[in-house]
Amino acid sequence: MVDIARPDLPVARRRRRLLIGGVVLVALAAVSFGVSRLQPAAPVVERASVWIDTVKRGPFVREVRGT
């Protein structure tokens, strides 16, 4: 069995790595751009489950029990 020199193989590997790296870079940039364009999601709460009132100024009393 005789080994055959293939001088084009390292060049092909380098091209493939550069191509894959470029595709990954473009995909990452596209995902980053898409995420940056998203609007913040507003929380959804049923109106019947919350108490709606006017904010008033006064002392804030906090009672904490523990050991």
HELIX and SHEET records of a PDB file:
HELIX    1   1 LEU A    9  SER A   36  1                                  28    
HELIX    2   2 ARG A   47  SER A   49  5                                   3    
END                                                                             
